[in-house]
């Protein structure tokens, strides 16, 4: 009987030691220390309907991950409307690279002028030399002054 108790205690000790070892396994955090914060602002004035492109400075690091996009602009809604907004690799249409559609919302409206916003999470990589751009495509009215910010991480 003593031998059975000894073996049981030994087995439980071994299992506890294994469980303790498994809990101490380290996990690499991708945002630290190889990823560093990235934030950039750009604006433009779009005087005609169609593609309104906000270009950001070209990427100068190995790789940049954009995780958030934010914009604001106002336009006439008497005849005009917004077709879509997207985060893109440069302003080229048709799209030749990966892109992300960006949801828009209206936050103010008065006298046939609406203020639009973009405030969304996204997940798009940009390599060295590429130009991040937000394209807002409108019909029958211009987007006017557009201000945008991108945030994310770059690999150092």
Steps between C-alpha positions, in 0.01 A plus 500: 500500500784741585648436157165590332478825699863582407432436127183709511677792668790467253261502200311804628831684563618422147174626347513820706859560394403456133202733536720762666754469220235540230360814664844664493541469120584841356304640205656755266311829480505617136466866595803501728789545447510464118190712423496877573206747500415667167274803446472734203265784400414627151239723341390611156238718333289324238338750263308257278291185530659159450804354670631721780837364610676581825861385457724441799882507497664193346594227746869520594517198730518129419129444557215703649169366626210749494247408768277810511372763253321823585374776262251784480353705215181686404315505169176612339228239515255685274607280208823342621570182690796288610553174310776349717818560696806274510853472635723417205861459383513830311221676311500278191164377364419226426643341811810293436595427863336413828252756633250538783153652470438762768152556648369859502258670735318835498542708813345834404263631236369849429368681192576211260860464625600186686812440706641150459746306709710187491615356831576131466741223573672353197786259435716568194877460452715746304856420393791740462439752220123453474266796543199452729195684369137543596271532198152646544290467186208743464237556232353835393675699777853551627629388838666840563760509776588151624718438808619150596721321752643149479638316803665164544846348541822476301765236521833634617 
